[in-house]
Amino acid sequence: MKKRITLLFVFVLIATLFTGCAKKEEPAPAPEAEAESEINDQLADIQKAGKLVVGIEGTYKPFNFVDDDGNFAGYDVDVAKAVAEYLGVEVEFVMDDWDALLVGINARRWDTVIADVTATDERRETYDFSDPYCFTARQVVVTPGNPLNLHSLEDLNGLKIATNATNSWVPRLEELGVTIVPIEDPNQCAQAVIKGDADFCMFNDAVLGVYLEEHPEAPLEVAFKIDSDINEVSIPCRKGEERLLAEFNAAIAELRDSGKLLEFSMKWFGQDLTYNPFAE
């Protein structure tokens, strides 16, 4: 009888120990908690794809163009490659007409456009913009001798300008009473003025210098420079992509601090266009 009681006691003790151990097991993590840690945004998509797709015009020397070896080159191209490297991905360039570039961002044809894009108030309504990585000034360009005697913006009233339809200055020009003669690239712009199809055109200082170096015979000269207007060239992205925008800004800051941005500017422009000369 004593043996039966002893065995029963041992059995109960063992069962109690097993029950106690089972209660101490940690519960498995809930699937919902794992899902909440995943971030689904454009930056995550870029990192997953392993590439940053960049829209460029490809005909706007020295900002972005195709060199004699068939490779993309220019200031914008160097900046885009450096930004992609900062993000830890490759860069893929896609060429298109200027008028189609910005709309391609929201159409998801490319991730961004790095092609001398000025961050205007109107464009900020549709896109977010990074900090500027380049600053350029506009010049009114005419045939030799400045035959229409142009010296200020008020003198442009009633005249014709050769420019693309999405030029950030088009609204202002129309307010001044200027008629737009649409063109697609800098060469067409210059030729329209030379042939008399337009009274003037606008080149930023960097582009005009390169154009005249390549076309020293071109009968063009600067009528006046619009010192009051400085183009802040920035990188646009879709609205609300806060992490991607923050990475663009961090990449530009690193390029500026390391001296690489200045190096790119001197390489392609022969001058420092990485700061606003009118900033306090």
N, C-alpha and C positions, 0 to 999 in steps of 0.2 A: 504494500500500500504506500509506504514511504517512497519507494522508487517511482511509483506512478505520479505522486505529487511533485517530486523533484523534477521529473521529466516535463510535466505540465508547466512548471514554473520557468524552466529553461526555454521552452517553446514560446511562452508569452513574452519573455525578456527579449528574445531574438526578434520577434515580430515587432516589438516596440522600437527597437533600434533601427530596423529597416524603415519603419514609418517615419521616424525622426530624420533619418538621412535623406529620405525622399523629399521632405519639406524644405530642405536646405538647398536644393538644386535651383540655379538661377534661371529665370524664364528667358526664352529665346527672344531676340529683338523683334519688335513688331515691323512688319513689312512697310507700314505707313511711315515709320521714322526714317527708313532708308530712302524712300521716295522723296521725302521732304528735303534731303541733303543734296539732291541733284538740282543743278541750275540749267535751265533751258533758255538761252538767249543767243544773240548773234555771235558774241565772243566764243561761247561754247561751240557753236556750229563751225566757226572758223578753225578753232583748235582741233575739233574732231575731223574736219576735212583736211587739215594739215596745210592749208593755203589761204592766203588773202587775195581775193580777186579784185583787181583795181582797173577801173575804166580810165582810159586816157585818149586824147585826141591823136597823138602820134605824129602831128604835123606842125608842132608849135615850138620850134627851136628858139632858145636853148632849154626850154622847160621840159618838153617831152617830144621825141622824134625817133625816127628809125635811121640809124647810121649807115655808112657805106657797106658794112658787113651784114646788114639786115637785123641788127640787134636794137632793142629799145635803149635809148640813152637820154641824158639830160638831167637837170636839177631835180625835177619831180620824180624821175625814175630812181635816182640815187636815194632820195628821201623815202620812197615807197619800199625799196629793198631794205633799208635800215629799219623801218617801222615793222615790216614783216619779220625781220630777224629778231627784233625786240619781243614780238609776240611768240616767237619760237616756231614760226611756220615759213613755208615758201611763199613767193609772190607770183601771181599769174596776171599778166597784163592783157586787157582786151581793148582793141581800138574801135572807136566809133566817132561819128560827127559830134562836134561840140554841143550842138543843140539837143542831142540825145543822151548826153552823159549824165546829167543830174537826175533826170527822170528814171534812169536805169537803176538808181539806188533803191527807190521804193518799189520798182518793178522786180527787184531781186535778181537783176541780170549780173550785178557785181556787188561787192561788199561796200565799196567806197569809190570815190573819184579823187585821184591825186594828180591834178592837172591845172595848176594856176587858178584855183577856184577862189574867188573873192567872197568872203562871208558878209553878204549884205543883209540889211534888216528884212527885206522881202524873202530872201532865201532862208533866213532863220525861222520863218513861219512854217516851213516845210521840213527842214533838216536841222539837226544839231551840228555844231561846228567845234573843232578842236581849237586850241590856242594857235595863233598864227605861226607859221614857219618861214614866212617871207613877206617883205613889204616892197611894193613897187609904186611908182608914180606914173601918171598918164601924161602923154604929150600929144598936142594937136599937130598933125603932120600935113604939109601942103607941098605944092610944086615950088621950085626955086623962085625966090624974090617975093614970096608971100603976096601974090597978086591981089588977093581979096583983103589984104591989110588986117589980118586976124591977130588980135592981141589979148582978148579976154573971152570969157564964155558968152557974154552979151553979143559979141560980134558974130556968133554962129547962127543967129536967128535967120530963118528962111533958107539956110544952106542944106546941102546933102552930105551925109556921112556914109562911108563904106564900112560896115561892121556886121557881125552876126546878130541874129534876132534876139539871142539870149544874153547879149552883153549886159553886164550889170548896170551900165550907164544909160541904157536905152530909155528908161522912164524919165530920167533927168534931161536927156537930149530932146525928147518929145516935148517936155515942158518948155524948153528953150526955143521950140518951133523948128527943130531940125527934122528933115526927112531921112528915113533909113533906106539905104541901098544895101540889100542883103548880100553877104559874101560868106565863104566857108573857111578860109584860111588866110594867113598873113600875106601870102603872095597875091591872092586875088584882091585883097584889101589895097595893097600898094598899086597894083595895076589899074584898079578902078579910079584912083586919084590921078595917076599918070595919064590915062586915056581921057580923062575929063568926065567920066561917068559919075563921079562924086567930087565934091569940092574939097573934102578933107577926110582924114581918117585919124584914129587914135591908136598909138602904139605905146606900150609901157617902155620905160627906158632900156630895160634889158633886151627885149625883143627887137627894138629898132636898131640898137647897136649891132647885133648879130646880122640882121637883114642887110644893113648897109655895108658890113664887112664882106658879105657874100655877093652883094650887088652894088659895087662901088660906083657903077655908072648910073644907078637909079636917080632920076631927077626929083629928089625929095629933100625936104628940110623941115626942121622943127619951127613952127610958128610961135608957139608958147607952151610952157609946161604948167600943168594944173597942180601947183604946190599944195593947194588946200585939200587935195584928195589923195589919200594914200590907200592903196589896195592892201587889205589884210588877207593874205593867202593862207587858207586853212584846209583842214581835212573834214569833209562832211560825212555824216552817217544818218541812219534812220532815226527818227524821233524816239526817245525813250530807251535807247541802248546805252544805258549809263556805264556799264562795265567796259564796253568797247571804247566809248568816248574817253573814259579815264585812262585806258591803256594808250590811246593815241596821244593824250596829253603827256603821259609819263614818258613815252618814247621820244616825243619832241623835246621835252625837258632834258632828257639824257643826251640827245644829239647836240643840244645847245651847250650844256655844261661840259661835254667832252671836247668841244671844238669841232666836231664833225660837220655840224650845220654850216659853220663859217667856212670850213674846207670845201664843202660842196658849192657854196656861193662863189668863192674865189675861183674855183675850177670852171664854172659855167658862165659867170657874169663878169669876172674880173674885178668885182667890188663886193662889199659887204651889204647884202640886202636882207640880213637876218634881224634887223631891228628897225623900229619906227623912228625916223630922224626928227619927227616933231613931238615925240613923247617927252613928257617932263622927266 
